[in-house]
Each structure stands twice: as structure tokens, then as C-alpha cells.
């Protein structure tokens, strides 16, 4: 994902995060983007990322987020 895609994804997620959890979500996303840029983002990172992010997302936005994450994670072999 290029920088513009990362920024769009970041903003999309942050708009759907529970109030007060935005900074935590942003830190997690930025760390994952850094690993993607370095080429070190792995299946293990995805498995760690998903539960963390699910705990931060507004419950009524969860299905929407899962659908988008599956799209983005397709390039990492997750279906």
C-alpha cells in the first residue's frame, strides 16, 4: 500500500474507533505501515493487529471494518 493508501486507510479506521481510543489505534496502524514499508510485515503481525483493532472499533462499525481489512489484507494471503 502506498503512502496515500495508508493515509486513506488510517483516516477510515480512525473515524470508526471508539472515542478516546484514537491515539492507540493510530499508533498501531503507523507501526504496521512502517513494517509494510520495510517489507517486514508478516502473517504474525496481521494476527496480532486484528484483535487489537477489533477491541478499539465502535461495535456498530465492526462489520464494515472487517470487510475493508479483508480487502487490504488480500495481498498478504488472508481471505
Steps between C-alpha positions, in 0.01 A plus 500: 500500500642838406512803733174641363324166550638476853373850581155417364490173697617678816229766471235239420586299810538800732150622409364167625702464821341538843533844653823536692667209317617696196861543610539131583355400163720749316814366669412142404428596140814711461715216635342257253548747212867532599541122485321489163734768363803308630368174357490335843120490546409136556210264556581516872465878491157466340390248763612738773353808330145370448404431865654828615310700242173315560517603866531867397229517232147620571287182514256628236789558256667161542348324196598792278857497631534123459394523135754774427782328690440182301536702180826657614639179647439304179851579390622320814310182425210542742151427374 
